[in-house]
């Protein structure tokens, strides 16, 4: 995966910007997609970094699905399934999934405006 990693001063987050399309779980994420990786609170980073190289492609896919207005339940379930397939512990993957289900709605709806 070819990507730029930049510091976004406005949002005070590290952003990953795809430089070429990637295939993830049967989906194609196009070049140019930008993501903060997993929207994981800083206190939980030792448990799962938002930019973990093992999962960043899955977080990029999930963010792209939200940006495109893909069905939210499908995007969230795909995130869960792919994290588990990539080797994340089930308890960890489900914790991320439930956090996205509870707190992700505003990000999905904001992407549709």
Secondary structure, 3 states (H helix, E strand, C coil): CCEEEEEECCCCEEEEEECCCEEECCEEECCCCEECCCCCCHHHCCCCCCCCCCCHHHHHHHHHHHHHCCCHHHHHHHHHHHHHHCCCCHHHHHHHHHHHHHHCHHHHHHCCC
